[in-house]
């Protein structure tokens, strides 16, 4: 027995102290706050914000390249006498710079998801009031938003430059709207595919190589086969070959529905009927990417 309050029998030095622990009685922010926080942190991380200076170099450089090209096009349009429109259509900009976009998603998609898998930090997210669907939605939305910033900001520069050059307002506004719809669809598609490929391996280097293969090498392969089909007078095959590369899928959709000029050999993209097939494939890939990500993170145990 103890002879002194808080003193255990047989020990003169053992005491129980009341150090004032109290239960938390503040506001519990819940799942929505956790989801928004994960989204904002992932979006900032896509541009290296909140990370080391080294992590900022590549994403900021790629974004700078996109904007610099847009500024050069605006300067050419303003400096050239009697020019009544931009040297390039809004819908063509992302197609021409698809290599830069592919490099961005290849570098940032593994950074967004592979590190969580490699260092086994995903279970820590799920120990909070956040579910697997919240994690997937936040990561997907953040990557799509980062790509939309990367591809949409140059279009804004082109649009403002065209207005400063006093080009036709209605024509430029229509073209700008079509371009934004195109890059929004591209951002959602590329984000889904990039995250799926990156989430298959916890190794960032393998993820980078795999995303480059899916985004860039497929475009080169499809373009080569399309060129061969054009040279061998197999023009009908060109349209359907475009279904096998992400960037040619976007090219086909915007050619069919957004009045864009096709980058396919011969300049003839899919018509309205084939365009519907292209759109269905794009939507199926987006939905499939979300489903695969959900399945992938169901397998990540606590």
C-alpha atoms as one frame of an Amber mdcrd trajectory, in Angstrom:
protein
   0.000   0.000   0.000   1.086   3.581  -0.351   1.580   5.849   2.591   1.559
   8.994   0.452  -0.857  10.100  -2.258   0.455   8.991  -5.687   3.228   6.810
  -4.178   3.312   3.132  -5.067   4.090   0.641  -2.290   7.743  -0.345  -2.188
   8.930   2.789  -3.986   9.638   6.205  -2.543  10.107   7.825  -5.977   7.117
   6.586  -8.006   4.329   9.081  -8.305   1.354   9.688 -10.587   1.239  13.266
 -11.803  -1.732  15.038 -13.353  -0.138  16.905 -16.269  -3.399  18.248 -17.606
  -4.309  16.052 -20.600  -7.657  17.060 -22.025  -9.767  15.624 -24.808  -9.949
  17.605 -28.076 -13.107  19.695 -28.149 -12.375  21.828 -31.233 -13.902  21.678
 -34.700 -13.368  18.367 -36.526 -12.880  19.300 -40.175 -13.567  15.818 -41.570
 -13.130  14.164 -44.955 -13.818  17.149 -47.179 -11.052  19.196 -45.564  -8.616
  16.279 -45.763  -9.503  15.756 -49.430  -9.001  19.461 -50.245  -5.695  19.493
 -48.391  -4.440  16.444 -50.272  -5.549  18.027 -53.569  -3.801  21.354 -52.902
  -0.637  19.655 -51.626  -0.502  17.391 -54.687  -1.135  20.293 -57.074   1.607
  22.373 -55.475   3.934  19.389 -55.571   3.404  19.005 -59.330   5.255  22.314
 -59.795   7.779  21.666 -57.028   6.183  24.142 -54.617   6.799  23.187 -51.015
   9.647  20.898 -52.098  13.368  21.396 -52.605  14.758  23.866 -55.150  15.957
  20.948 -57.271  12.385  19.642 -57.527  11.183  22.962 -58.940  13.631  23.101
 -61.857  12.068  20.687 -64.367   8.340  21.523 -63.960   9.008  25.262 -63.956
  11.328  24.917 -66.946   8.724  22.994 -68.935   6.025  25.504 -68.036   8.388
  28.301 -69.058   9.016  26.618 -72.417   5.278  26.411 -73.103   4.760  30.071
 -72.237   7.857  31.213 -74.129   6.651  29.570 -77.329   3.299  31.325 -76.924
   5.016  34.673 -76.368   7.146  34.193 -79.488   4.038  33.439 -81.560   2.353
  36.573 -80.213   5.440  38.675 -80.983   5.522  37.338 -84.556   1.831  38.100
 -85.013   2.181  41.663 -83.729   5.400  42.414 -85.648   4.209  41.026 -88.992
   2.394  43.658 -91.098  -1.104  42.913 -92.383  -1.419  39.777 -90.260  -5.027
  39.139 -89.260  -4.681  35.999 -87.114  -2.205  34.071 -85.029   0.368  31.862
 -86.810  -1.137  28.801 -85.107  -4.621  27.716 -84.071  -5.399  27.399 -80.393
  -6.318  23.752 -80.876  -2.960  23.030 -82.561  -0.738  24.357 -79.786  -0.840
  21.302 -77.488  -0.457  18.923 -80.443   2.761  20.620 -81.569   4.153  20.708
 -78.035   3.001  17.219 -77.025   6.609  16.195 -76.268   6.850  18.861 -73.552
   3.493  17.823 -72.105   4.516  14.159 -72.165   7.759  14.962 -70.335   5.848
  16.909 -67.687   3.409  14.090 -66.937   6.237  11.534 -67.042   8.189  13.452
 -64.410   5.334  14.469 -62.137   2.921  11.505 -62.116   5.478   9.192 -60.422
   6.323  11.971 -57.964   2.635  12.206 -57.066   1.932   8.527 -56.379   5.053
   6.349 -56.601   6.746   7.874 -53.565   3.701   7.218 -51.378   3.815   3.580
 -52.418   7.579   3.237 -52.109   7.787   4.701 -48.607   4.526   3.023 -47.541
   2.905   6.290 -46.513  -0.455   5.505 -48.151  -1.755   3.701 -45.012  -1.067
   6.895 -43.056  -3.524   8.743 -45.287  -6.148   6.073 -44.726  -5.688   6.260
 -40.942  -7.231   9.730 -41.126 -10.870  10.492 -41.995 -10.154   9.879 -45.667
 -11.092   6.914 -47.814  -9.476   5.381 -50.879 -11.910   7.141 -53.204 -10.932
  10.487 -51.642  -7.235   9.756 -52.195  -7.751   8.735 -55.834 -10.044  11.682
 -56.634  -7.669  14.186 -55.006  -4.592  12.851 -56.828  -6.432  12.597 -60.158
  -7.910  16.092 -59.879  -4.565  17.585 -58.850  -2.682  16.073 -61.784  -5.413
  17.079 -64.248  -5.363  20.621 -62.829  -1.574  20.811 -63.140  -1.782  19.757
 -66.789  -4.573  22.247 -67.423  -2.381  25.030 -66.026   0.541  23.856 -68.158
  -1.515  23.748 -71.369  -4.075  26.458 -70.662  -1.726  29.267 -69.598  -0.071
  29.493 -73.056  -3.506  29.703 -74.656  -4.355  32.620 -72.378  -1.133  34.323
 -73.520  -2.078  33.722 -77.150  -5.578  35.082 -76.582  -4.431  38.240 -74.780
  -1.786  38.781 -77.457  -4.362  38.441 -80.236  -6.558  41.059 -78.582  -3.598
  43.402 -78.202  -2.909  42.903 -81.906  -6.554  43.884 -82.539  -7.477  40.682
 -84.329 -11.156  39.871 -84.757 -12.596  39.510 -81.246 -15.354  37.010 -82.065
 -13.029  34.775 -84.080 -10.326  34.773 -81.421 -12.780  34.154 -78.592 -14.299
  31.204 -80.415 -10.875  29.738 -81.139  -9.762  30.269 -77.540 -12.860  28.492
 -76.220 -12.290  25.546 -78.553  -8.663  25.366 -77.483  -9.548  25.349 -73.788
 -12.055  22.533 -74.279  -9.388  20.573 -76.130  -6.683  20.985 -73.469  -9.177
  20.248 -70.682  -9.987  16.911 -72.309  -6.280  16.283 -72.900  -5.497  17.065
 -69.249  -8.054  14.605 -67.893  -6.953  11.846 -70.279  -3.212  12.315 -69.746
  -3.600  12.611 -65.972  -5.501   9.318 -65.781  -3.098   7.382 -67.971  -0.016
   8.858 -66.315  -1.205   8.092 -62.788  -2.228   4.537 -63.685   1.172   3.747
 -65.169   3.024   5.444 -62.293   0.938   3.671 -59.639   1.895   0.240 -60.980
   5.429   0.551 -59.592   6.858   2.165 -56.441  10.096   2.879 -58.315  10.050
   6.450 -59.620  12.599   5.762 -62.380  10.585   2.868 -63.762   7.456   5.006
 -63.587   9.065   7.828 -65.567  10.224   5.449 -68.303   6.847   3.716 -68.494
   4.891   6.991 -68.764   7.225   8.232 -71.518   6.638   4.980 -73.391   2.856
   5.322 -73.147   2.680   9.042 -73.945   5.506   9.667 -76.400   6.633   6.415
 -77.979   3.069   5.423 -78.881   2.653   8.751 -80.703   5.841   8.182 -82.686
   4.819   4.635 -83.561   1.296   5.592 -84.619   2.515   8.581 -86.652   5.034
   6.375 -88.446   2.464   3.737 -89.333   0.018   6.439 -90.443   2.688   7.904
 -92.740   3.297   4.458 -94.220  -0.442   4.008 -94.750  -0.588   7.387 -96.513
   2.308   6.506 -98.795   0.706   3.154 -99.674  -2.655   4.763-100.493  -4.351
   3.213 -97.450  -5.941   6.468 -96.336  -8.908   4.747 -94.669  -6.569   3.079
 -92.156  -5.118   6.408 -91.023  -8.244   7.355 -89.108  -8.462   4.105 -87.141
  -4.749   3.993 -86.402  -5.222   7.225 -84.483  -7.108   5.326 -81.785  -3.868
   3.816 -80.464  -2.132   6.923 -79.112  -3.348   9.432 -76.488  -2.320  12.529
 -78.437  -3.836  11.298 -81.721  -7.053  10.547 -79.840  -7.231  14.203 -78.786
  -6.346  15.249 -82.337  -9.219  13.174 -83.690 -11.777  14.504 -81.195 -10.917
  18.162 -81.777 -10.829  17.674 -85.558 -14.279  16.107 -85.522 -15.998  18.464
 -83.070 -13.892  21.603 -82.492 -13.043  22.696 -86.009  -9.333  21.932 -85.638
  -6.994  21.121 -88.497  -5.807  17.528 -88.217  -2.128  16.655 -87.871  -2.759
  13.301 -89.538  -0.944  12.626 -92.844  -2.881  14.302 -95.621  -4.558  16.640
 -93.141  -7.773  14.622 -93.116  -8.887  13.702 -89.632 -11.915  11.644 -88.623
 -15.382  12.757 -89.650 -18.327  13.097 -87.298 -19.085   9.352 -87.174 -15.481
   8.344 -86.501 -15.202  11.286 -84.117 -17.910   9.728 -81.947 -15.792   6.585
 -81.729 -12.778   8.685 -80.741 -14.770  10.448 -78.025 -16.110   7.152 -76.667
 -12.576   5.740 -76.491 -11.338   8.849 -74.649 -14.177   8.685 -72.102 -13.668
   4.937 -71.687  -9.955   5.479 -70.989 -10.740   8.171 -68.417 -13.303   5.971
 -66.655 -11.014   2.956 -66.920  -8.099   4.901 -65.430 -10.199   5.835 -62.414
 -11.368   2.241 -61.990  -7.816   0.875 -62.201  -6.581   3.413 -59.645  -9.399
   2.471 -57.268  -8.531  -1.206 -57.641  -4.834  -0.485 -57.144  -5.402   1.327
 -53.864  -7.813  -1.264 -52.530  -4.821  -3.570 -52.490  -2.785  -1.205 -50.309
  -3.309  -2.619 -46.837  -3.254  -0.740 -43.576
